[in-house]
Amino acid sequence: MEVLWFRSRYSEVVHLYRGGRDQPDKQIAQYRGRTELLKGNITEGKVSLRIRNITPSEEGQFVCFFQSPTLDGEAVLELEVAGMGSAPHLSVSGYQDGGIQVVCESTGWYPEPKMLWKDVGRKQLPSTQDKIHQQADGLFAVHSAIVITEASNQNVSCSVHHPLLDQEKSARINIAGSLFLRTSPWVVALSVILAIVCIFLLLSTYYSWKQRRAKEHLQSELEKERGKSLADLGWSKVKENAAHVTLDVDTAHPSLCVAQGRRHVRWSGNKQDLPDNPERFDSETCVLGSEQFTSGRHYWEVAVEGGRTWAVGVAKESVRRKGWIEFSPKEGIWAVDQCGSHYRARTAPETLLPLHGTVMKIGVFLDYDAGMVVFYQPSVELPIYSFTSTFREAVFPFFWVYTPITLLP
């Protein structure tokens, strides 16, 4: 049986289920690592597709095509994207046209929302300026201003209304009468206050600049030391730090099978009936090594057997085990992977690696004290990428498995 989700053409594969398993290498790049076929009711002819991190650009048609030895068919679904943005932020920008200008701002809306100013009696008030622009991520940011005079209603609200969901977010502000300019002494007082504020801002800016320069200098010195440490490590010295690494079966996702003395792991596609202990990954097909490192230098090699979907590296002890995980240093994972024909360092955003052909082995070198994780291609005895960080807790070998992986002696 085959279930294919695609956009306007068969070649635009969003998700493919064939031969009893998902086929992530068939997906177009836009959807790799973001989809999941929910197969709980597949025996009843019902499947659902979960897509994570939806963006406005994905609004439109999705087609589900089903094929079995006895029948086939397809269904077209229309995806509508709706984004409720942030609560409006109100601020006073200064005096204008004999009154006080109040600004309302909000971001993260889709589709384009509508902004309204109202008084305490819910009567709509005219704005002096409105700006709505679409950001690079497709979401809308809104900006509106109104001038409140002493003679007008000084208690106003700004509402941002979502046209598709028929919902809104609002904020209210009340301008005290004492803030309005009546006589020249207030102008003098305001000028003094503004002068004091300017002096304070200048001093704060200078202090922040000094701190930033000091931090940049310290960071530069640390990078020099790390660079020197890496330069001093020739291939022979790296191999002198060989570590014996095995797999921790208590952390393995239920669809992973660990064998050969806990040095080989493969993805079976079927979940085993295993206890859902706190250490076990329940969504990502990951497993950790049994060995924890809190100091020193350590090196191990991994055979990826010419596969096309895997990741290797290290992860901190407190890395999340439940739910979907972003493979990046922010999450506590320092790794490289292969996805189809591409090799990547899992930075944010990802860094493509200039590797060609089929990679059979990856070497992982950890210098805990120097805060370095360096990946090698043993066949050419050269590093292919290095991470720098500061480790504050134990780290473990990390593996993401769809292609079979073997830890080498």
Disulfide bonds with the S-S distance in Angstrom:
Cys104-Cys158 2.07
